[in-house]
Amino acid sequence: MHKLITVIVDKGQCEDAMEAALEAGAMGGTIVNARGSGIHETSRLFAMDIEPEKEMLMIIADTDSTDGIVDSIYRNMKMDEPGNGIIYVQNVVAAYGLAK
């Protein structure tokens, strides 16, 4: 009945992703600060490792509206270009306290 849409982007871009989601019918979302840890995530500056900061947006949406929300985020965030982020969708077994 519900899906969890997770969007991972560079820090400072989650607000844009949330706006795109709201335009497509999302009721809200949660933004969490994160940090990349993949093999391509670390760069060096003055002999110090710099790990890019990320933001993660989590949206619980009705199954019927999930595709539209994902499409809106994908287009607005230009996710078809490498390095612009990741979107994935998971099934939600149960959700409580959601606003209608």
C-alpha positions as CSV (number, residue, x, y, z in Angstrom):
1,M,0.0,0.0,0.0
2,H,3.0,2.3,0.6
3,K,6.5,2.6,-0.8
4,L,9.6,4.2,0.7
5,I,11.3,6.5,-1.8
6,T,15.0,7.2,-0.9
7,V,17.0,9.8,-2.6
8,I,20.7,10.3,-2.0
9,V,22.3,13.5,-3.3
10,D,25.2,15.9,-2.5
11,K,24.7,18.1,0.5
12,G,22.5,21.1,-0.3
13,Q,20.5,19.5,-3.0
14,C,17.8,17.7,-1.0
15,E,15.6,20.7,-0.8
16,D,15.3,20.8,-4.6
17,A,14.5,17.0,-4.6
18,M,11.8,17.7,-1.9
19,E,10.3,20.5,-4.0
20,A,10.1,18.2,-7.0
21,A,8.4,15.5,-4.8
22,L,5.9,17.9,-3.4
23,E,5.0,19.2,-6.9
24,A,4.2,15.5,-7.8
25,G,2.0,14.9,-4.8
26,A,4.2,13.9,-2.0
27,M,2.9,14.9,1.5
28,G,6.4,15.5,3.0
29,G,9.6,13.8,3.7
30,T,12.6,13.5,6.0
31,I,16.1,14.8,5.2
32,V,19.0,13.1,7.0
33,N,22.7,14.2,6.8
34,A,24.9,11.4,5.5
35,R,28.4,10.7,4.3
36,G,29.7,8.7,1.3
37,S,32.0,5.8,1.8
38,G,32.5,4.2,-1.6
39,I,35.8,3.8,-3.3
40,H,35.3,6.9,-5.4
41,E,34.0,9.1,-2.5
42,T,37.3,10.2,-0.9
43,S,39.5,13.0,-2.4
44,R,42.6,14.6,-0.9
45,L,43.3,18.2,-0.1
46,F,46.5,19.3,1.6
47,A,47.3,15.6,2.4
48,M,44.0,15.2,4.2
49,D,41.2,12.8,3.1
50,I,38.0,14.7,2.3
51,E,34.8,12.7,2.3
52,P,31.9,14.4,0.5
53,E,28.9,15.1,2.6
54,K,25.5,13.7,1.3
55,E,21.9,14.2,2.2
56,M,19.3,11.5,2.2
57,L,15.6,12.2,1.6
58,M,13.1,9.6,2.6
59,I,9.5,9.8,1.5
60,I,6.7,7.4,2.3
61,A,4.1,7.6,-0.5
62,D,1.0,5.7,-1.6
63,T,1.9,3.0,-4.1
64,D,-0.3,4.8,-6.7
65,S,1.6,8.1,-6.5
66,T,5.1,6.6,-6.2
67,D,6.0,6.5,-9.9
68,G,5.0,10.2,-10.4
69,I,7.0,11.3,-7.5
70,V,10.1,9.3,-8.6
71,D,9.7,10.7,-12.2
72,S,9.5,14.3,-10.9
73,I,12.6,13.9,-8.8
74,Y,14.5,12.1,-11.5
75,R,13.8,14.8,-14.1
76,N,14.3,17.8,-11.8
77,M,17.6,16.5,-10.3
78,K,18.9,15.2,-13.7
79,M,19.5,11.8,-12.3
80,D,20.3,10.5,-15.8
81,E,23.6,12.3,-15.5
82,P,26.4,10.4,-13.7
83,G,27.2,11.6,-10.2
84,N,23.9,13.4,-9.6
85,G,22.6,11.0,-7.1
86,I,20.7,7.8,-6.5
87,I,17.0,7.0,-6.1
88,Y,15.6,3.7,-5.0
89,V,12.2,2.5,-3.9
90,Q,11.3,-0.2,-1.3
91,N,8.0,-1.8,-0.2
92,V,6.7,-0.7,3.2
93,V,5.1,-3.5,5.2
94,A,3.4,-1.2,7.7
95,A,3.4,2.6,8.4
96,Y,1.8,4.4,11.3
97,G,1.2,8.1,12.1
98,L,1.1,9.2,8.5
99,A,-0.8,12.5,7.8
100,K,-3.6,12.3,5.3
